Amino acid sequence: MIVTALKDILGTDRDVSGPGWNSRRLLIEADGMGFSLTDTIIEKGAVLELEYTHHLEACYCIEGKGRIRASDDETWHFLEPFTLYALDQHDRHFVQAFGAELRLVCVFNPPLSGREVHRKDGSYAPITS
């Protein structure tokens, strides 16, 4: 059984951040679950362009408001608590927080190793690199 409290992750090597975001890695590859789970904050006003070419991701909004759209589509989808989005096609996308920070619970498959940060193209490196 794995029991992890967010307070125990803050300030450790599982507390990873970059411009406009902070990802607290609750479950990582080393935990052996076959997926990873993060508690992620998108900072107020941040607009991130991302594309997970090596991972599938699903995000469940639990706090704040924002929006998301695929990079090849002009339609924005509103994000608020209890809204999910899933990037089932490795979708290149924009996500934006407004009003306050946006808090998401995110699942990645394959799992993150734990120290990933976004590369220039917005993706994480493959797990084997």
Buried (B, 14 or more C-beta within 10 A) or exposed (E): EEEBEEEEBEEEEBBBEEEBBBBBBBBBBEBEEEBBBBBBBBBBEBEBEBBBEBBBBBBBBBEBBBBBBBEEEEEEBEBEEEBEBEBEEBBBBBBBBBEEBBBBBBBBEBBBBBEBEBEEEBBBBEBEE
